[in-house]
Amino acid sequence: MFSIVASILACAIFLSLFAAHHYLYGQSTSAGFPEGFDAVAAAPASHKVVFENAFVRVLQVTLPPKGATEPMHHHRWPSLFLGYDTGGSTPHIRYHTADGKVVDQPSHTEPVHAGMWTAEWMKPEPMHAIEVVEPDKPGPGAPPGWLRVEIKCAQ
């Protein structure tokens, strides 16, 4: 009996949080999200759909090769960005915005270690592109790229 009540309570909490999140973060306008520049359509070499339904879209995100820049694109929905960290060096990238700003993000190195999951919440991300100055060199066992779980709460 307790487990049924706990399950119902957990579902109610989840639905309440989802509704609050939709109200606070899911309201997106077309500003910054022009038609034809969704990540999957505009940058298909670095954004592959792993799973999609009416509620979420899961993308495998990879980086282009050294010296390349992926095409400008956007992510209309908020998302959970997941990585499997095994240490090693992170990529040295330059983040380009639609207004021409460039943010340099140098590489940093961590000791190689047993894998652990990392997660980062991301708001909808307007037009941008990633330029790879130097690719990452992860520790052994790291999968190619990251997973981005987009919450399709605003359409």
Sequence and secondary structure as in RCSB ss.txt:
>XXXX:A:sequence
MFSIVASILACAIFLSLFAAHHYLYGQSTSAGFPEGFDAVAAAPASHKVVFENAFVRVLQVTLPPKGATEPMHHH
RWPSLFLGYDTGGSTPHIRYHTADGKVVDQPSHTEPVHAGMWTAEWMKPEPMHAIEVVEPDKPGPGAPPGWLRVE
IKCAQ
>XXXX:A:secstr
 HHHHHHHHHHHHHHHHHHHHHHHH    STT  TT BHHHH TTTEEEEEE SSEEEEEE    TT B   EEE
 S EEEEEEE  EE  EEEEEETTS EEEE   EE   S EEEEEEE  EEEEEEEEEE  EE TT  SSEEEEE
E    
